[in-house]
Amino acid sequence: MGYALSGKTALVTGANRGIGEAIVDALVAAGVRKVYAAARNVSALGPLVARHGSRLTPLQLDVTNAAQIAAAAATAADVDLLVNNAGIVGFFGGEFTDPKWIEGGRQEMEVNFLGTFAVTQAFAPVLAKNGGGAIANLNSVASFVSFPILAAYSASKAATHSLTQVTRAMLRGQNTQVFGVYPGPIDTKMGEVLTLEKASPADAARAIVAGIIAGDEEIFPDKMSQGTGPAFFADPKGLERQVAGVQAVA
Ligand SMILES: NC(=O)c1ccc[n+]([C@@H]2O[C@H](COP(=O)([O-])OP(=O)(O)OC[C@H]3O[C@@H](n4cnc5c(N)ncnc54)[C@H](OP(=O)(O)O)[C@@H]3O)[C@@H](O)[C@H]2O)c1
C-alpha cells in the first residue's frame, strides 16, 4: 500500500548531514508540509533552515538520551512519518581478534539498534494518535549479509532489520506502515571508509522517498543494493561467499 506524503509532518533523526540531510530535502520536494530536523547539535542545521525556512523545525535529539527522546515526542506530537536515520560506524577494518570490535560494536548497538528502538517506542503512541502514520528505518545491505570490514556494524544493522520486522508486526494493529531501507555505499562521511563506487546522498534520498510513496516495504535506493537485495532473497549462501571477499577499505 502506498503512503502519500503530501501535507504530512515528518521527523528525521541525524538530519544535520549525509543521508538524513538529503532525506529532509527530498521530503520537502515531495510535498511534506513540515519536517522536524532532529540533530544532536541543532546549530549544525543552519543550511537546512536556510533552504526550507518555516517548513523546517530544528529539534535537539541524541537517540541515546532518554530525556531528549521523551521531550522530542512531546514536542513533535503532530508527526506522521518517523525516519530513523541516525547511525554510526564505531570501528572498521580490524583483524577478527581486534578488541576494538567490542567497544565499537557496543556503541553501534547503542546508537543503531537501541537508539532506533527507543525513538520508535516513544513515537509509536504519537503515530497512533495521528491515524497510524509510517516509520522508515535506515538499515543497510549489511543487514542481510555481513561485511568482514564492518563486522560489528553489520551485526547492528542485522539487528535493525529484525527490529523493522517486529515493529511492522507489532504496530500493524494501530495502522502504522513500516519501511526498511537497505542502502549500499553512499557518498557521506560514513561512506568514506569504503572505496567502492558510491551513490550520491541526494539520489539515494530521492529513491527512499519514492519507495515510501510507492509503499515498498523493502527499499533498495542505489545500484549496489538493487543487486544485493534481490541476490539475498534468491541465493543467501552465494551472496555470503561473494561478500566475504570484500576488502575495500580506504
Ligand atoms: N553511507 C553509507 O554508505 C550507508 C550505507 C547503508 C546505510 N547507511 C545508514 O544510513 C544512515 C545515515 O548514514 P550517513 O551515511 O548519512 O552517515 P553520516 O554522514 O555519518 O551521518 C550520520 C548522522 O547520524 C547522526 N548521529 C550519530 N550518532 C547519533 C546519536 N547518538 N544521536 C543522534 N544522531 C546521531 C550524526 O550526527 P552528528 O553530526 O552529531 O555526529 C549524523 O547526522 C545510518 O543509519 C547509516 O548506518 C549508510
The ligand as a Tripos MOL2 file, in Angstrom:
@<TRIPOS>MOLECULE
LIG
   48    52     1     0     0
SMALL
NO_CHARGES

@<TRIPOS>ATOM
      1 N1         26.7940    5.9330    3.9330 N.am      1 LIG1
      2 C1         26.5700    4.6470    3.6550 C.2       1 LIG1
      3 O1         27.2920    4.0350    2.8420 O.2       1 LIG1
      4 C2         25.4090    3.9130    4.3020 C.ar      1 LIG1
      5 C3         25.0390    2.6670    3.7690 C.ar      1 LIG1
      6 C4         23.9920    1.9650    4.3630 C.ar      1 LIG1
      7 C5         23.3160    2.5000    5.4380 C.ar      1 LIG1
      8 N2         23.6810    3.7110    5.9400 N.ar      1 LIG1
      9 C6         22.9370    4.2140    7.0950 C.3       1 LIG1
     10 O2         22.3210    5.4510    6.7660 O.3       1 LIG1
     11 C7         22.2260    6.2730    7.9330 C.3       1 LIG1
     12 C8         22.8640    7.6290    7.6760 C.3       1 LIG1
     13 O3         24.2290    7.4120    7.3810 O.3       1 LIG1
     14 P1         25.1660    8.5260    6.6890 P.3       1 LIG1
     15 O4         25.9380    7.8280    5.6510 O.co2     1 LIG1
     16 O5         24.3790    9.7250    6.3480 O.co2     1 LIG1
     17 O6         26.1690    8.8080    7.9130 O.3       1 LIG1
     18 P2         26.8550   10.1540    8.4170 P.3       1 LIG1
     19 O7         27.1240   11.0660    7.2900 O.co2     1 LIG1
     20 O8         27.9870    9.7090    9.2700 O.co2     1 LIG1
     21 O9         25.7120   10.8130    9.3120 O.3       1 LIG1
     22 C9         25.2720   10.1600   10.4690 C.3       1 LIG1
     23 C10        24.2460   11.0250   11.1580 C.3       1 LIG1
     24 O10        23.8220   10.3370   12.3440 O.3       1 LIG1
     25 C11        23.9540   11.2450   13.4390 C.3       1 LIG1
     26 N3         24.1680   10.5760   14.7130 N.ar      1 LIG1
     27 C12        25.2080    9.7830   15.1010 C.ar      1 LIG1
     28 N4         25.0410    9.3990   16.3760 N.ar      1 LIG1
     29 C13        23.8810    9.9730   16.8070 C.ar      1 LIG1
     30 C14        23.1640    9.9580   18.0210 C.ar      1 LIG1
     31 N5         23.6090    9.2880   19.1070 N.pl3     1 LIG1
     32 N6         22.0050   10.6500   18.1050 N.ar      1 LIG1
     33 C15        21.5290   11.3200   17.0430 C.ar      1 LIG1
     34 N7         22.1740   11.4160   15.8690 N.ar      1 LIG1
     35 C16        23.3270   10.7250   15.7540 C.ar      1 LIG1
     36 C17        25.1310   12.1330   13.0570 C.3       1 LIG1
     37 O11        25.1140   13.3100   13.8540 O.3       1 LIG1
     38 P3         26.4800   14.0760   14.3120 P.3       1 LIG1
     39 O12        26.8150   15.0160   13.1870 O.co2     1 LIG1
     40 O13        26.0870   14.7640   15.5770 O.co2     1 LIG1
     41 O14        27.5300   13.0170   14.5040 O.co2     1 LIG1
     42 C18        24.8000   12.3840   11.6010 C.3       1 LIG1
     43 O15        23.7940   13.3560   11.4630 O.3       1 LIG1
     44 C19        22.9130    5.4810    9.0640 C.3       1 LIG1
     45 O16        21.9590    4.7950    9.8150 O.3       1 LIG1
     46 C20        23.8040    4.5090    8.3040 C.3       1 LIG1
     47 O17        24.1120    3.3660    9.0590 O.3       1 LIG1
     48 C21        24.7070    4.4300    5.3880 C.ar      1 LIG1
@<TRIPOS>BOND
     1     1     2 1
     2     2     3 2
     3     2     4 1
     4     4     5 ar
     5     4    48 ar
     6     5     6 ar
     7     6     7 ar
     8     7     8 ar
     9     8     9 1
    10     8    48 ar
    11     9    10 1
    12     9    46 1
    13    10    11 1
    14    11    12 1
    15    11    44 1
    16    12    13 1
    17    13    14 1
    18    14    15 2
    19    14    16 1
    20    14    17 1
    21    17    18 1
    22    18    19 2
    23    18    20 1
    24    18    21 1
    25    21    22 1
    26    22    23 1
    27    23    24 1
    28    23    42 1
    29    24    25 1
    30    25    26 1
    31    25    36 1
    32    26    27 ar
    33    26    35 ar
    34    27    28 ar
    35    28    29 ar
    36    29    30 ar
    37    29    35 ar
    38    30    31 1
    39    30    32 ar
    40    32    33 ar
    41    33    34 ar
    42    34    35 ar
    43    36    37 1
    44    36    42 1
    45    37    38 1
    46    38    39 2
    47    38    40 1
    48    38    41 1
    49    42    43 1
    50    44    45 1
    51    44    46 1
    52    46    47 1
@<TRIPOS>SUBSTRUCTURE
     1 LIG1         1 GROUP 0 **** ****
